Amino acid sequence: MNKNEKFVITINRELGSGGRTVGSILAKKLGVPFYDKALIRALEEKYDLSVEEIERMKGKSRTWWGDFERVVSLGHGLSSHVDLDNAREESNKLTTEKIFQAEKEILQGIADAHSCVITGRLAFFVLKDHPNHLKILIQAPMEYRVERVMRKQGLSEKEALKTIKKVDKMRKEYVKKFANTSRYDARNYDLVINMEGKTEEEVADQILRFIG
């Protein structure tokens, strides 16, 4: 990846690994916007970004996302209020085809508009053909994940473990359904990182060194 040209960094991560926090820190260090599931879902709901609405906007302008972003001042706090590691944000059902297509258009619009860091939403697959794309998977041992979910969500150890297993299953099915691959297949990524023994800041710096 060439950080001197327009780029996109996508981070797929396990619940409780701290991957979203790594993405946020990394984006700040690189001076680029950070996007996550919370922001994308909020956009869909608040601005009715359905497939049909996006197609209408694209018909008006080739740079529809940039124009839209300027109007609504995105990337300034909307996603900072929601932690994607919060399991309560996870739906009990897989994303529908229609919602996935809308999210796909949003992700492609974001990546076409400017350099950015994106966590989740199958971005590693949706943007696989982007010419300047770094794909990262962030994992952690189960003990690490359980402790973090317990601390962040105020859950018992049993509740945290149950939540992690439930979310892992949903995300596995989501990736299989829409990308026909495994989210753990290392061939889908340029860099796979284990969080054990590392802070989010240290991992962000590790990624920066990898980029060079």
LINPE-V101057 format. One record per helix or strand. SS is the DSSP state (h for helix, s for strand). FROM is the first residue (numbers start at 0). LEN is the number of residues. If there is no record, write none. Layout:
BEGIN
[[SS,FROM,LEN] [SS,FROM,LEN]]
END
This chain:
BEGIN
[[s,7,6] [h,18,12] [s,32,3] [h,36,10] [h,50,10] [h,63,9] [h,78,3] [h,86,3] [h,96,17] [s,115,4] [h,122,4] [s,132,7] [h,141,12] [h,156,23] [h,185,3] [s,190,4] [h,199,12]]
END
